[in-house]
Amino acid sequence: MKKFIAILMLVCFSTTMIFAQTAKPAAKKPATETKAAKAATPAKDATAAAVGTPAKAAVPTKKDGTPDMRYKVNKDAATAGPTKKDGTPDMRYKANKDAAAKKK
């Protein structure tokens, strides 16, 4: 009887291990956009306009597309005021209210 219970427990544990969940796979990086799709998006022109430079002037960026903070143009844009988690200006702060008033 002891052998039967031991074998039954072994079978139960082995089946639980077989059906156990595996680790979640690492998040895949999004597919890189094609050159045509990048050209269609006006992200760089909008960034240049927000910084106050002419639209034709290129804002210095790194290879991954983020602004290169070694340049004064990018530092000024980053220090405009506190932002919310989604990246929009937080209007509770005076620096952002002043910037909004200047745009109008």
C-alpha positions in Angstrom: 0.0 0.0 0.0 2.9 2.4 0.8 4.4 1.7 -2.6 1.1 2.4 -4.3 0.7 5.7 -2.6 4.3 6.7 -3.3 3.9 5.9 -7.0 0.5 7.8 -7.1 2.2 10.8 -5.5 5.0 10.6 -8.0 2.6 10.5 -10.9 0.6 13.5 -9.5 3.7 15.6 -9.1 5.1 14.7 -12.5 1.8 15.7 -14.2 1.8 19.0 -12.3 5.3 19.7 -13.5 4.4 18.9 -17.1 1.5 21.3 -17.1 3.2 24.1 -15.1 3.3 27.5 -16.7 6.5 28.6 -18.5 8.2 31.9 -18.0 6.8 34.8 -20.0 8.8 35.5 -23.2 10.7 38.7 -23.3 8.8 41.6 -24.9 9.6 41.9 -28.5 10.9 45.2 -29.9 8.5 46.9 -32.3 9.3 46.4 -35.9 11.4 49.2 -37.3 9.6 51.6 -39.6 10.5 51.9 -43.3 12.1 55.0 -44.6 8.9 56.0 -46.4 6.9 55.7 -43.2 9.5 57.8 -41.3 9.4 60.4 -44.0 5.6 60.6 -43.8 5.6 61.4 -40.1 6.2 65.0 -39.3 7.8 64.2 -35.9 11.1 66.1 -36.6 9.3 69.1 -38.1 6.9 69.3 -35.1 9.9 69.0 -32.7 11.7 71.7 -34.5 8.7 74.0 -34.4 8.3 73.3 -30.7 11.9 74.2 -30.0 11.6 77.5 -31.9 14.0 76.7 -34.7 13.0 76.8 -38.4 11.3 73.7 -39.7 14.1 73.1 -42.2 16.7 73.0 -39.5 17.3 69.5 -38.2 17.2 68.9 -34.4 20.3 66.9 -33.4 19.3 63.4 -32.5 21.0 60.2 -31.5 20.9 57.0 -33.7 17.8 55.8 -31.8 15.9 59.0 -32.5 15.9 60.6 -29.1 17.1 64.2 -28.7 20.9 64.5 -28.2 21.1 66.4 -24.9 24.6 67.7 -25.7 23.1 70.5 -27.8 21.6 73.7 -26.3 18.5 73.5 -28.5 17.5 70.1 -27.0 18.4 71.2 -23.4 16.1 74.3 -23.7 13.2 72.1 -25.0 13.7 69.6 -22.1 13.7 72.3 -19.4 10.5 74.0 -20.6 8.7 72.8 -17.5 7.4 69.7 -15.7 5.5 67.2 -17.7 2.9 64.5 -16.9 3.6 60.8 -17.4 2.2 61.0 -21.0 4.7 63.8 -21.9 2.3 66.7 -22.0 3.0 69.8 -20.0 1.6 69.8 -16.5 -0.4 73.0 -16.3 -0.3 73.2 -12.5 3.1 74.8 -12.8 3.8 78.4 -13.6 6.5 77.7 -16.2 4.1 75.7 -18.3 1.3 78.4 -17.9 3.7 81.1 -19.1 4.8 79.0 -22.1 1.1 78.5 -23.1 0.4 82.2 -22.8 3.4 83.1 -25.0 2.1 80.7 -27.8 -1.3 82.6 -27.9 
